[in-house]
């Protein structure tokens, strides 16, 4: 499981994340929800050991991001925002490269690549150059590299941002199919994403945690069942008709 304790991050005078605490258990999909600039990506970069926290700590299946960052990285599959890839490689070359970075045994490397090609439904573009792929396929390839070592934890930063409705549906279906055996955290500013995929939601704004509960609890705070109204009321502090916080 994931346990985050009073995690904070400052960049000189800017406090990007302010004493956030939460837990994620196996089988949960936690939606990290907030407006742009809320601190979602910064939190994910700390959990994946790309950024060191200013204060606080987090443990991934008992391994501290401060004391055991290499062990933490072994347990995490990370899909960064915008899914950066090596465009000059084919999908097959890139996934073999990812497998080698993850130190997968040479005798198991081919099976690992074949497995994620199947899971992510990218077999048909296996030998195609990454630069020629659509956004949807690039997201799937990025998801495949995150899964190549069969991690216990998946951290997905804006996994469907910029995709068309069909592509969003495909990526969300994939996330739901993976949820049973893993801890999954996904950041998003898309409200429908939380309702479609997540078992729990955390709302943050200006680096602070403002809500932690199940998606249906957000709906229940609005007499009209409008999650977007509740989200606006929570993140801005404004009074919104029909919303009770």
VOTOR-924144 format. One record per residue (C-alpha): residue number from 1; residue in one letter; x, y, z. Coordinates in steps of 0.001 Angstrom, whole numbers, plus 500000, padded with zeros to 6 digits. Each point is the difference from the previous one (the first is absolute). Layout:
BEGIN
@seq = NUM, type = a, c1 = X, c2 = Y, c3 = Z
...
***
This chain:
BEGIN
@seq = 1, type = x, c1 = 500000, c2 = 500000, c3 = 500000
@seq = 2, type = x, c1 = 500911, c2 = 503682, c3 = 499747
@seq = 3, type = x, c1 = 500205, c2 = 502161, c3 = 503110
@seq = 4, type = x, c1 = 500620, c2 = 503734, c3 = 499628
@seq = 5, type = x, c1 = 500780, c2 = 501971, c3 = 503160
@seq = 6, type = x, c1 = 500060, c2 = 503816, c3 = 500183
@seq = 7, type = x, c1 = 501613, c2 = 500284, c3 = 496569
@seq = 8, type = x, c1 = 501020, c2 = 503531, c3 = 498988
@seq = 9, type = x, c1 = 501977, c2 = 501594, c3 = 497192
@seq = 10, type = x, c1 = 501163, c2 = 503589, c3 = 499638
@seq = 11, type = x, c1 = 501810, c2 = 501711, c3 = 497140
@seq = 12, type = x, c1 = 501587, c2 = 503016, c3 = 501685
@seq = 13, type = x, c1 = 496981, c2 = 502160, c3 = 500946
@seq = 14, type = x, c1 = 497438, c2 = 497783, c3 = 498257
@seq = 15, type = x, c1 = 498342, c2 = 497288, c3 = 502106
@seq = 16, type = x, c1 = 498896, c2 = 497502, c3 = 497375
@seq = 17, type = x, c1 = 498862, c2 = 497239, c3 = 502390
@seq = 18, type = x, c1 = 498959, c2 = 500637, c3 = 503605
@seq = 19, type = x, c1 = 500077, c2 = 497154, c3 = 502561
@seq = 20, type = x, c1 = 497972, c2 = 497442, c3 = 498033
@seq = 21, type = x, c1 = 499227, c2 = 496634, c3 = 501636
@seq = 22, type = x, c1 = 498071, c2 = 497022, c3 = 498597
@seq = 23, type = x, c1 = 500133, c2 = 496243, c3 = 499447
@seq = 24, type = x, c1 = 499271, c2 = 497785, c3 = 497003
@seq = 25, type = x, c1 = 499350, c2 = 496275, c3 = 500362
@seq = 26, type = x, c1 = 500373, c2 = 497199, c3 = 497492
@seq = 27, type = x, c1 = 496986, c2 = 499898, c3 = 497694
@seq = 28, type = x, c1 = 499282, c2 = 503713, c3 = 500350
@seq = 29, type = x, c1 = 500093, c2 = 502574, c3 = 497218
@seq = 30, type = x, c1 = 500581, c2 = 503391, c3 = 501585
@seq = 31, type = x, c1 = 499105, c2 = 503012, c3 = 497912
@seq = 32, type = x, c1 = 502194, c2 = 502985, c3 = 500780
@seq = 33, type = x, c1 = 497736, c2 = 502815, c3 = 498912
@seq = 34, type = x, c1 = 500629, c2 = 503715, c3 = 499807
@seq = 35, type = x, c1 = 500308, c2 = 503014, c3 = 497708
@seq = 36, type = x, c1 = 503158, c2 = 500580, c3 = 497985
@seq = 37, type = x, c1 = 502811, c2 = 501071, c3 = 502320
@seq = 38, type = x, c1 = 498423, c2 = 498376, c3 = 503057
@seq = 39, type = x, c1 = 503081, c2 = 497899, c3 = 500827
@seq = 40, type = x, c1 = 498931, c2 = 496674, c3 = 498493
@seq = 41, type = x, c1 = 503032, c2 = 499421, c3 = 497784
@seq = 42, type = x, c1 = 502395, c2 = 501203, c3 = 502703
@seq = 43, type = x, c1 = 498554, c2 = 497465, c3 = 502434
@seq = 44, type = x, c1 = 500358, c2 = 497222, c3 = 497437
@seq = 45, type = x, c1 = 503601, c2 = 500947, c3 = 499293
@seq = 46, type = x, c1 = 500748, c2 = 499716, c3 = 503709
@seq = 47, type = x, c1 = 498310, c2 = 496608, c3 = 500275
@seq = 48, type = x, c1 = 502019, c2 = 498721, c3 = 497035
@seq = 49, type = x, c1 = 503258, c2 = 501461, c3 = 501394
@seq = 50, type = x, c1 = 500501, c2 = 502533, c3 = 497211
@seq = 51, type = x, c1 = 499767, c2 = 502816, c3 = 502549
@seq = 52, type = x, c1 = 501097, c2 = 499979, c3 = 503637
@seq = 53, type = x, c1 = 497397, c2 = 501316, c3 = 502453
@seq = 54, type = x, c1 = 500715, c2 = 503097, c3 = 502057
@seq = 55, type = x, c1 = 498261, c2 = 498378, c3 = 502955
@seq = 56, type = x, c1 = 498216, c2 = 496741, c3 = 500789
@seq = 57, type = x, c1 = 500396, c2 = 496514, c3 = 498562
@seq = 58, type = x, c1 = 498163, c2 = 497276, c3 = 498114
@seq = 59, type = x, c1 = 500384, c2 = 496226, c3 = 500011
@seq = 60, type = x, c1 = 499258, c2 = 497647, c3 = 497127
@seq = 61, type = x, c1 = 499373, c2 = 496520, c3 = 501383
@seq = 62, type = x, c1 = 502159, c2 = 500915, c3 = 502980
@seq = 63, type = x, c1 = 502832, c2 = 501624, c3 = 498029
@seq = 64, type = x, c1 = 500709, c2 = 503687, c3 = 500736
@seq = 65, type = x, c1 = 500381, c2 = 502468, c3 = 497136
@seq = 66, type = x, c1 = 502655, c2 = 501738, c3 = 502119
@seq = 67, type = x, c1 = 502046, c2 = 497032, c3 = 501166
@seq = 68, type = x, c1 = 499453, c2 = 497375, c3 = 497275
@seq = 69, type = x, c1 = 499258, c2 = 501812, c3 = 496728
@seq = 70, type = x, c1 = 501440, c2 = 497256, c3 = 497774
@seq = 71, type = x, c1 = 497830, c2 = 497347, c3 = 501679
@seq = 72, type = x, c1 = 496966, c2 = 502301, c3 = 499638
@seq = 73, type = x, c1 = 500653, c2 = 500430, c3 = 496267
@seq = 74, type = x, c1 = 500077, c2 = 496232, c3 = 499538
@seq = 75, type = x, c1 = 496466, c2 = 499754, c3 = 501353
@seq = 76, type = x, c1 = 498531, c2 = 502830, c3 = 497906
@seq = 77, type = x, c1 = 498916, c2 = 500305, c3 = 496412
@seq = 78, type = x, c1 = 499870, c2 = 503691, c3 = 499039
@seq = 79, type = x, c1 = 498230, c2 = 501579, c3 = 497056
@seq = 80, type = x, c1 = 501012, c2 = 503685, c3 = 499993
@seq = 81, type = x, c1 = 497840, c2 = 502838, c3 = 498744
@seq = 82, type = x, c1 = 499999, c2 = 500262, c3 = 496179
@seq = 83, type = x, c1 = 501469, c2 = 496466, c3 = 499751
@seq = 84, type = x, c1 = 503532, c2 = 500932, c3 = 498805
@seq = 85, type = x, c1 = 501519, c2 = 497328, c3 = 497727
@seq = 86, type = x, c1 = 502990, c2 = 499480, c3 = 497698
@seq = 87, type = x, c1 = 498508, c2 = 500860, c3 = 496613
@seq = 88, type = x, c1 = 502957, c2 = 498627, c3 = 498028
@seq = 89, type = x, c1 = 499385, c2 = 496449, c3 = 501270
@seq = 90, type = x, c1 = 497381, c2 = 497468, c3 = 498998
@seq = 91, type = x, c1 = 497523, c2 = 498839, c3 = 502646
@seq = 92, type = x, c1 = 501830, c2 = 496667, c3 = 500222
@seq = 93, type = x, c1 = 503409, c2 = 501637, c3 = 500432
@seq = 94, type = x, c1 = 498687, c2 = 502369, c3 = 502641
@seq = 95, type = x, c1 = 498356, c2 = 497249, c3 = 502071
@seq = 96, type = x, c1 = 503117, c2 = 497822, c3 = 499883
@seq = 97, type = x, c1 = 501988, c2 = 503038, c3 = 501121
@seq = 98, type = x, c1 = 497540, c2 = 500551, c3 = 502869
@seq = 99, type = x, c1 = 500311, c2 = 496334, c3 = 500987
@seq = 100, type = x, c1 = 503773, c2 = 500278, c3 = 500123
@seq = 101, type = x, c1 = 499811, c2 = 503173, c3 = 502104
@seq = 102, type = x, c1 = 497795, c2 = 498055, c3 = 502416
@seq = 103, type = x, c1 = 502651, c2 = 497253, c3 = 500084
@seq = 104, type = x, c1 = 497595, c2 = 497307, c3 = 498870
@seq = 105, type = x, c1 = 501811, c2 = 496685, c3 = 499495
@seq = 106, type = x, c1 = 501093, c2 = 499614, c3 = 496364
@seq = 107, type = x, c1 = 498200, c2 = 496642, c3 = 499798
@seq = 108, type = x, c1 = 496745, c2 = 501664, c3 = 501095
@seq = 109, type = x, c1 = 500322, c2 = 503218, c3 = 498018
@seq = 110, type = x, c1 = 498137, c2 = 498772, c3 = 496905
@seq = 111, type = x, c1 = 497096, c2 = 498684, c3 = 502080
@seq = 112, type = x, c1 = 499806, c2 = 503280, c3 = 501927
@seq = 113, type = x, c1 = 499791, c2 = 501990, c3 = 496765
@seq = 114, type = x, c1 = 497417, c2 = 497664, c3 = 498473
@seq = 115, type = x, c1 = 497902, c2 = 500210, c3 = 503167
@seq = 116, type = x, c1 = 499737, c2 = 503803, c3 = 499991
@seq = 117, type = x, c1 = 499436, c2 = 500082, c3 = 496232
@seq = 118, type = x, c1 = 496942, c2 = 497834, c3 = 500641
@seq = 119, type = x, c1 = 498773, c2 = 501767, c3 = 503149
@seq = 120, type = x, c1 = 500260, c2 = 503444, c3 = 498426
@seq = 121, type = x, c1 = 498653, c2 = 498876, c3 = 496599
@seq = 122, type = x, c1 = 502987, c2 = 501300, c3 = 498026
@seq = 123, type = x, c1 = 501109, c2 = 496787, c3 = 498268
@seq = 124, type = x, c1 = 498924, c2 = 501383, c3 = 496614
@seq = 125, type = x, c1 = 502460, c2 = 502918, c3 = 500299
@seq = 126, type = x, c1 = 502853, c2 = 497990, c3 = 501546
@seq = 127, type = x, c1 = 502470, c2 = 500730, c3 = 497200
@seq = 128, type = x, c1 = 498740, c2 = 503475, c3 = 499165
@seq = 129, type = x, c1 = 502011, c2 = 503131, c3 = 500765
@seq = 130, type = x, c1 = 498741, c2 = 501794, c3 = 503097
@seq = 131, type = x, c1 = 500069, c2 = 503366, c3 = 498202
@seq = 132, type = x, c1 = 497325, c2 = 498695, c3 = 497591
@seq = 133, type = x, c1 = 497517, c2 = 498990, c3 = 502729
@seq = 134, type = x, c1 = 496810, c2 = 501796, c3 = 500977
@seq = 135, type = x, c1 = 499676, c2 = 501547, c3 = 503466
@seq = 136, type = x, c1 = 497878, c2 = 497056, c3 = 501093
@seq = 137, type = x, c1 = 502613, c2 = 497455, c3 = 499004
@seq = 138, type = x, c1 = 502775, c2 = 502051, c3 = 501575
@seq = 139, type = x, c1 = 498086, c2 = 499958, c3 = 503291
@seq = 140, type = x, c1 = 499683, c2 = 496224, c3 = 499742
@seq = 141, type = x, c1 = 503726, c2 = 499639, c3 = 499319
@seq = 142, type = x, c1 = 500761, c2 = 502167, c3 = 503021
@seq = 143, type = x, c1 = 497670, c2 = 497832, c3 = 502076
@seq = 144, type = x, c1 = 501782, c2 = 496903, c3 = 498675
@seq = 145, type = x, c1 = 503412, c2 = 501244, c3 = 501178
@seq = 146, type = x, c1 = 498486, c2 = 500682, c3 = 503422
@seq = 147, type = x, c1 = 498723, c2 = 496407, c3 = 500156
@seq = 148, type = x, c1 = 503011, c2 = 498217, c3 = 498509
@seq = 149, type = x, c1 = 501304, c2 = 498808, c3 = 503404
@seq = 150, type = x, c1 = 496524, c2 = 499163, c3 = 501400
@seq = 151, type = x, c1 = 500194, c2 = 502590, c3 = 502810
@seq = 152, type = x, c1 = 497926, c2 = 499976, c3 = 503171
@seq = 153, type = x, c1 = 499235, c2 = 503712, c3 = 499636
@seq = 154, type = x, c1 = 498972, c2 = 502054, c3 = 496972
@seq = 155, type = x, c1 = 500318, c2 = 503785, c3 = 499991
@seq = 156, type = x, c1 = 498288, c2 = 501605, c3 = 497014
@seq = 157, type = x, c1 = 500226, c2 = 503745, c3 = 499415
@seq = 158, type = x, c1 = 497107, c2 = 501311, c3 = 497868
@seq = 159, type = x, c1 = 499704, c2 = 496681, c3 = 498098
@seq = 160, type = x, c1 = 497201, c2 = 501121, c3 = 497624
@seq = 161, type = x, c1 = 500743, c2 = 503691, c3 = 499598
@seq = 162, type = x, c1 = 499682, c2 = 501086, c3 = 496362
@seq = 163, type = x, c1 = 498450, c2 = 496755, c3 = 498756
@seq = 164, type = x, c1 = 496766, c2 = 499731, c3 = 498038
@seq = 165, type = x, c1 = 496953, c2 = 498303, c3 = 501643
@seq = 166, type = x, c1 = 500712, c2 = 496554, c3 = 498540
@seq = 167, type = x, c1 = 503658, c2 = 500135, c3 = 501036
@seq = 168, type = x, c1 = 499002, c2 = 501117, c3 = 503505
@seq = 169, type = x, c1 = 497607, c2 = 497062, c3 = 500271
@seq = 170, type = x, c1 = 502727, c2 = 497554, c3 = 498969
@seq = 171, type = x, c1 = 502547, c2 = 501329, c3 = 502509
@seq = 172, type = x, c1 = 497435, c2 = 500075, c3 = 502819
@seq = 173, type = x, c1 = 498940, c2 = 496431, c3 = 499252
@seq = 174, type = x, c1 = 503646, c2 = 498955, c3 = 500152
@seq = 175, type = x, c1 = 500477, c2 = 501703, c3 = 503384
@seq = 176, type = x, c1 = 496905, c2 = 498297, c3 = 501424
@seq = 177, type = x, c1 = 501209, c2 = 496611, c3 = 498767
@seq = 178, type = x, c1 = 503319, c2 = 500493, c3 = 501806
@seq = 179, type = x, c1 = 498503, c2 = 501207, c3 = 503276
@seq = 180, type = x, c1 = 499292, c2 = 496642, c3 = 501630
@seq = 181, type = x, c1 = 503607, c2 = 499104, c3 = 500811
@seq = 182, type = x, c1 = 501639, c2 = 503414, c3 = 500364
@seq = 183, type = x, c1 = 499949, c2 = 503303, c3 = 501862
@seq = 184, type = x, c1 = 499234, c2 = 502678, c3 = 497420
@seq = 185, type = x, c1 = 500230, c2 = 503770, c3 = 500331
@seq = 186, type = x, c1 = 498961, c2 = 502146, c3 = 497081
@seq = 187, type = x, c1 = 499995, c2 = 503770, c3 = 499861
@seq = 188, type = x, c1 = 497419, c2 = 501836, c3 = 497958
@seq = 189, type = x, c1 = 498144, c2 = 503268, c3 = 499678
@seq = 190, type = x, c1 = 497177, c2 = 498208, c3 = 498143
@seq = 191, type = x, c1 = 497049, c2 = 499349, c3 = 502311
@seq = 192, type = x, c1 = 498487, c2 = 497232, c3 = 497883
@seq = 193, type = x, c1 = 503292, c2 = 498100, c3 = 500317
@seq = 194, type = x, c1 = 499477, c2 = 499584, c3 = 503732
@seq = 195, type = x, c1 = 496425, c2 = 498789, c3 = 499574
@seq = 196, type = x, c1 = 500970, c2 = 497601, c3 = 497208
@seq = 197, type = x, c1 = 503089, c2 = 498380, c3 = 501504
@seq = 198, type = x, c1 = 500693, c2 = 500820, c3 = 503636
@seq = 199, type = x, c1 = 498936, c2 = 498319, c3 = 503229
@seq = 200, type = x, c1 = 501175, c2 = 502999, c3 = 502041
@seq = 201, type = x, c1 = 500695, c2 = 503649, c3 = 499349
@seq = 202, type = x, c1 = 502223, c2 = 502612, c3 = 501572
@seq = 203, type = x, c1 = 499521, c2 = 503639, c3 = 499041
@seq = 204, type = x, c1 = 502912, c2 = 502371, c3 = 500434
@seq = 205, type = x, c1 = 500307, c2 = 503686, c3 = 499241
@seq = 206, type = x, c1 = 502966, c2 = 502312, c3 = 500604
@seq = 207, type = x, c1 = 501867, c2 = 496967, c3 = 501347
@seq = 208, type = x, c1 = 497451, c2 = 499219, c3 = 502741
@seq = 209, type = x, c1 = 497789, c2 = 496929, c3 = 500367
@seq = 210, type = x, c1 = 496384, c2 = 501158, c3 = 500111
@seq = 211, type = x, c1 = 498036, c2 = 496743, c3 = 499577
@seq = 212, type = x, c1 = 500646, c2 = 496273, c3 = 500399
@seq = 213, type = x, c1 = 497181, c2 = 497542, c3 = 499359
@seq = 214, type = x, c1 = 498111, c2 = 497893, c3 = 497481
@seq = 215, type = x, c1 = 498740, c2 = 501578, c3 = 496768
@seq = 216, type = x, c1 = 496365, c2 = 499480, c3 = 500969
@seq = 217, type = x, c1 = 500588, c2 = 502171, c3 = 503078
@seq = 218, type = x, c1 = 500794, c2 = 502919, c3 = 497702
@seq = 219, type = x, c1 = 496692, c2 = 499564, c3 = 498184
@seq = 220, type = x, c1 = 498119, c2 = 499818, c3 = 503280
@seq = 221, type = x, c1 = 501231, c2 = 503472, c3 = 500936
@seq = 222, type = x, c1 = 497965, c2 = 501439, c3 = 497119
@seq = 223, type = x, c1 = 496200, c2 = 499939, c3 = 499953
@seq = 224, type = x, c1 = 500269, c2 = 499632, c3 = 496218
@seq = 225, type = x, c1 = 502735, c2 = 497361, c3 = 500140
@seq = 226, type = x, c1 = 502371, c2 = 502296, c3 = 498133
@seq = 227, type = x, c1 = 503593, c2 = 499113, c3 = 500798
@seq = 228, type = x, c1 = 501308, c2 = 503061, c3 = 498139
@seq = 229, type = x, c1 = 498031, c2 = 502305, c3 = 502321
@seq = 230, type = x, c1 = 501417, c2 = 498243, c3 = 503061
@seq = 231, type = x, c1 = 503511, c2 = 500161, c3 = 498568
@seq = 232, type = x, c1 = 499670, c2 = 503748, c3 = 499394
@seq = 233, type = x, c1 = 498682, c2 = 500593, c3 = 503502
@seq = 234, type = x, c1 = 502809, c2 = 497991, c3 = 501599
@seq = 235, type = x, c1 = 502875, c2 = 501436, c3 = 497992
@seq = 236, type = x, c1 = 498914, c2 = 503660, c3 = 499978
@seq = 237, type = x, c1 = 498178, c2 = 500247, c3 = 503327
@seq = 238, type = x, c1 = 497112, c2 = 501690, c3 = 498193
@seq = 239, type = x, c1 = 496358, c2 = 499367, c3 = 500859
@seq = 240, type = x, c1 = 498367, c2 = 497944, c3 = 497258
@seq = 241, type = x, c1 = 496238, c2 = 499553, c3 = 499812
@seq = 242, type = x, c1 = 498910, c2 = 496503, c3 = 501027
@seq = 243, type = x, c1 = 503388, c2 = 499049, c3 = 501458
@seq = 244, type = x, c1 = 500429, c2 = 499232, c3 = 503687
@seq = 245, type = x, c1 = 503528, c2 = 499465, c3 = 501276
***
